[in-house]
Amino acid sequence: MSYPSIAQQDGMPHSTASRPAHSLSLRASTSLRNTSNGLWDILNDLWHPESNPHGYVTLGVADNALMQEHLLHRVNSNFDLPEQHLLLNDTITGSVRLKTAIARFLTRYLSPSKALKPSQIVATNGVSSATEHCSWALCDPGEGMLAGRPYYRGFNRDVCLRPGAKLVPVGFDEVDPVSVSAVSKYEEAIISSRERGCNIRAILLCNPHNPLGRCYPRSFLVELMKLCQKHGVHMISDEIYALSVWRHGQDRATPMEGFTSVLSIDHDGLIDPKLVHVLWGVSKVFGANGVRLGVIISQGNGDMLESIRGVGQFSSISGFADYLTTTILEDEEFVDRYIKENYEKLSAAYNYVVTFLDDHGIPYARGSNAGFFVWCDLLTAYLRIHPGSPPDDSDSAKWNRSRELAEKLTQHKVHLGVGDDFGSEQPGWFRITFSQHRVQLDEGLKRIVKALHS
């Protein structure tokens, strides 16, 4: 049985339903033509110190290699796949046993105000699919979701490519994007977008933040909930890095917030629970991007989940991923040890990279305590080494120099996250993924310095 999208259930016609077939085909072919992904070329030419010393060093993919050997040892010594997992399981959106294990696991670690139930969870083949499902279910084509700048670069693809919704960036100027003061910028964006004819259906957060590596304070989340309630806007919190918060306290003058899940905040008096949704997956905390398993959690909106179940076959997970994830999450003793050691390794890797940046005079965003990233300003270092003659401080000149620097990084075959792709408000910012083995970090950092001096 198929189900209508939430947009249809709200009484709004789903725009694509009345479009001629040739219009849909044209939209799809145009989208595909405009979506080239050079990442696959890089992944087919990865650096190896012996077998491929001239390949690409990638410090741009959001993966965590630091604990993979531990996970592989656990998997290879305990994996005994039952016959049933070679067949279709008891549901197309994850087995009941899987969703029970996830509900128990996230209830332990995210401290929801109300314990999670398996029926409140839909499993997908990754959080990208989960995001796309939310875009499809909540938005008609042409409607929008807000994302604060800088934002996870994959949101553009997930929200827009097939659902036909719009990702509307929110700029903050001098306001800290994870502070309570930033909430007013979201309201300005809701109002201005509607005035331009784009109805905003949701606000999309990545908490902890990708690429800034910071956690949103509880006060911010509360105020954003109030804003969403005021305007009837859904709140989608991508919490895939929730269990990758590796330090607390203060970084020089920058306080560091601990992680607060939106599930842990009592919604009574703040927001209709039907408007609150959480995304999570195994890719980051378990260093397993290739397992392809994410979840959509909605404790108050069964209609949305039922809508997504109707198209769940297009994003179903394999029996292998279902069983593997279930058996790991059910082993609470292993998981607790694993997460604790992962924190320690992430913290050490971060300190190693920022010490290198400090030693080479490369500025970076302070206050990071979560995720796998350092958000750094390579352009400032590049301009110090290669000043213009005469210097041109205009924004257009800086963006041109930023693109020039990005090309030099490519020539030196070091792959980073480029700020343009993340909607950066300033030129010259790049995302370095530090959750890599030391030999790869050293080679990548060495090539960054060579690119800056070339």
N, C-alpha and C positions, 0 to 999 in steps of 0.2 A: 504494500500500500504506500502511495506517495502522499506527501503533505504539502500544503501551501507554505510559502515563506511567511515570516511574521509580518512583513509589509502588507501582504494580502490579508492576513488575519486582522490587521488593524483597520481594514476597510479601504486600503489604498490599492489600486490596480497595479500589478507587477508589470512595469512598462514593456518588458521584452515580450510579454504574452501577445500583445497586439501588433508587434512589428512584423513586417514581411520577412520571409526566410532569407531573402538575399541581403537584407540589412544586417541580420545577425552574422551571416557568413563574412560579409565585408568587415564588420567590426572585429571578428575573430582573426581574420587573415592580417588585418592591419596591426592588431596587437602583437601577433607573432612576429611580423616583420620588424617591429620596433623593439623587440625584446631579445637582444643578443646577450649572451652570458659568457664573457671571456673567462670566467672562473674555471670552466671546464677545460679550456686550453691550458691554464696554469696547472690544474690538478693532473693533467696528462704529461706534465713536464716538471715534476717536483724534484727539487734538489735532494741529492744524497751525497754525503762527503766522498764516497768511493765510486758508486755506480753512475752517478749523474751530477758531478760537481758544478756543472754550468747550468743546471736547471733553476727553476724559480724557488726562492725561499718564501714561503707564505707565512706572514704574521698578520694576515687579513681575514682568515676564516675563524668564525666563532666556535672553535672546538677546544677541548681540554684533553691534552695528551698525558697529563701528569699522573693519572691514576689508572690508565688503561691496562697496564700489566696486572694490577691487582684485580680488576674486574675480569679480565680474561682468565686468570687463574681460577677465580670463583666459578666462572661459567664452564670452563673446560673440565673442572673436577666434579661438577654437580649436575651437568645437563643430561637429562634422560627424558627425551620428548615422548609423551604418551601418543598413542595412535590417533586419538580424537583431534589432536591439533594439526593433523594433516587434512582434516575435513573442515567444512564450515562449522563455526562454533555456535554456541547457544544464542548469541546475538551478533549482528553485523558490526556493531560499534563497540566491540570488546566483550570478552567473556564476563559472566557474572563474577567469577572468581577474581579476575583481573581488577574489575571495578571495586570489588570489596577490598582487595589489597591496597589499591590506590586511596580509597576513602579512609582506611585505617591509617595508612602512612601519612597522608597529608593532614589528617586530624591531629596526629602526634606532632608534626613539625610546623604546621601553619597556625595552630591554636585557634581554629574557627570558633565564633561565638556559639554556633550550633554544630554539633558533630555532622560530618559529611555522610551522606548515604549513597550507596551504589547507583540508585535510580537518578541521582542528580548529576551523573557523570556520563559523558559521551567520549569514547576514545576514537582517535583519528591517527592517520599515518603522519604524525608530526604536528607541531604547533603552527606551522605555516598553513596547513590544511584547516586547522581549527580557526585561525584568523579569517581565512577565506570563507568558511562556513558562516561565521558571525556576520561578515559583510553581506553575504548573500541573503541571510535570514532577516537581517534588520534593515537593509537598505534597498530601495528601488534604484535602478540605474540613474545616475545623475545626482543622487543624494550623497551626503558626505559624512566622513568620520574625521574628527580632529586628532592631530598628533603634534605634540610640542617639539620644537626644534632644539637641538638635533634629535633625530628619531632613528630607530632601527630601519636600515635601508630596505629590508624586505617588506615592510608595510606597504610600500607603493605597489608592489606586485600582488601581494596577498589581498589587499582591499580592492584594487582597481581592475586587474587584468581580466578576470572572467566575470566577477559580479557586476562590473560596470559602475561601481560607486567611485566617489572621489576622496582622495586623501587630502585634507585641508591642513596645511602646516600652520602652527601657532608660533609667532615670533615673540621674543621676550625682551629684546634690546638689552638694557643693563640689569634687568631683573633676573635673579637666580631662578632657573627653570624648575627647581624642585622645592621652592619655598612657597609659603602660603600666599605671598604677594603675587605669585604667578597665576593664581586661580582667576584673578580678574581678567587676565589676558585670554583665557579660555572663553569667558563670557563675552568679551569683545568680539572674538572670532565667531561665536554662535550667532550673535546679532548681525554682524557685517555679512556673514555668509548668507543668512536668510534674506537680507536686503538685496543681495546679488542674485537671489533665486535658487540658492543651494540649501536645501533643508538639512540640518545637521542631525543625524540619528544617533551618534555615539561619540564618546571620547575614548581614545585608545592609548593606554599607558603601557610602558615597559617598566616594571618595578621588581627588582632593582633596574636602574636606568641603563640602557644600551644606547649610546656608547659611553656615557659619563661615569658609569660604575658607582653610582650613588643610590641610596634608598630614599624614597619619598617619606617625609615625616608623617606621623599619624594625623597631625593637625591639617596638613595639606589634603590628605585623603578625605577627611571629614568635610572640609569646606568644598571639595570637589563633588562629594556626594550631594551636598545641599544644592550646589549649582545644577547638577544633573536632575535632581528632583524638581527644581524650579522651572527648568526648561523642557522636562519630559525627555531627557537624553539618556541613552544607555551608557553605562560605565563598564569598559572592558579592561581588565587588568591582566596583562601578560606577566606572569610570575615565574617564568622559566628559570630565572637566576635566583629564586628565593632561597635556595640552599647552597648558594655560592657566596655568602657574606662572610668574609674571612678576617675581619678585624673590627674593633669598636674603639670609641674614644675620640681623639682629636688629632687632625693632621695639621700641625703648626697652628694657624689661626682659624682653620676650617673645621667646625664640628662635624662628626660623622654619625648619622642616624643608623640605628639598628633597623632591621627589616620589620615592616608591619604589613601583613596581608589584609586586603580589603575584607576577606572572610572573617577576620578576627574582630572586626568592628560591628557592634550591635546596630543593625539598621533601623531599629524602632525610632521613629521621630526624625530620622535623617533622610531616608530614601526608600521608595518602594522596592522591595527585594526583587521584583521582576526586572529591574533595571541594572542589576549587578551581576557580572559574569567574570569568571577567572579562567585563564589558560595556564596550563603547566605541561611539562614534558620531561622525558628522561635524558634528552640530548646533552644537557649541560652538566648537571651535577654528577652524572655517571659517565661523562666523556664518551657518549655513544650517539653521535649524530646519525650514524648509519642504521640504528635500530628503528628509527622512524615511528615514534610513539608519543602522541600528545593527547591532552584531554581538554574538553570544555566542561566547566563546572558552573551550574546555575541552580542555586538553592531555591529560587523563587519563581522561575519561569519555565515550567514544564512544557508550555506551548512551543517555546523556542527550541528546546531540546528535541521535542517530537518532530518539529519541522526538519531539523538537521538529521534525525534518524531516517527520515524519508529519503534522503539522498546519501546516506551513510555508506552505501556500497561503493561509491566513487572514492572514498578515502579510508576504506577498511584496512585494518592492520593484519599482518600475517599471523598465522598460528604460532610461528616461531617466536615473533616479537611478543605476542600475548603471553606465552608460557614463560619465556625468559624473564620478562619484566615481573610477572607474578611471583616466580620463585625467588627472585632477588628481594623484592619488597617484603615478602613474608619472612625473610631471614633478618629480623630486626637487629640481632647482635652484629651481624656482618655490616648492615647498613650504617649503624651508629659508628662503628669503627671507621668505616670507609669515609663517611662525611667528615669526621673529625680530622683524619689525616689529610683529606682533600683541602680543608681550610688551611692547614699548616703549609702545604705545598704551594697553594695559590698565594698566600701571604709572602712566602720567600721569593717566589718568582716575580711578584710585583715589586718588591723592594730591590731586587736585582736590576730590573729594567729602569726604574726611576733613578737609581743611583747612577746608572750609565747616562741617562738623560741630563742629570744635574752636572756630571763631570764634563759633558760636551756642550753645556749651555743651551739646552733645548727646553723651552718652557712646556709645561703640561698642566692640565686641569687638576687642582688639588682636591683632597677630600674623598678620593675613591676608596671604597672598602668592600666592593662586591663585584661579581662578574669577572671577566677575563681581560679587561681592557685598560689601556692608558690612552687618554685623549690628548694628543700633543700638538703643539704649534711648530711644525717644521719650517713654515715660511719665515718666521722671525729669525731662526738660525740661518736659513738660506740667504735672506737679504743682508744679514750681517756679514756673511762671507762674500756675497755678490751684490754690493750696493749698486743701485742704478746711477747713471751719470748723465744728466743730473738726476737726483732721486725723485721719483714720482710716487706720492703718497695717496693718490686717488684710489677709490675702491676698485674701479675697473682695471687699473694697472696691477693692483695686488691680486685680483682674481686671475689675471693673465699670467702673473709670475707663479701663482699657485698651480695652474695647469702646466706650466713649464716644469715645475718641480715634480709634479706627478709623472710627467713623461720621463724625466731623468730616473726616477725610481723604477719605472718599467724597464728602461734601458739597462739598469743594473740588476734586473730580474729579482727585485724584492717586492712582494705583494703586500700592501697595506689597505686598510679601509680608507677610502678617499672621502674627505669631508663633504664634498659636493653631493655625494650619493646619500648622505645622512641629513641633508637639508641644513647644513651648517650655516649659521648666520654670519660667520666671518671666514675669510679665505685662509687657506694654508693649514687647516687642521686635518689631522689624520688619526685613525684608530689603529693602535698596535695591540695585537693579541699576545699577551705574555704567558699564557698557559701552555707553553711548549717546552720540550726538552732543552736543556742548557746549550747543547751543541747547535741546535737550530736557532735559538735566540741569539747566540753569539754571531753566527753567520749573518743573520738578518740585520742585526744592529750594525755590524761592520759595513754592510752594503748601504744602509741608510746614510751613514757618515760619508761614504764614498760618493753617493749621489749628491749630498749637500755640497761637497767640494768640487764636483765636476762642472 
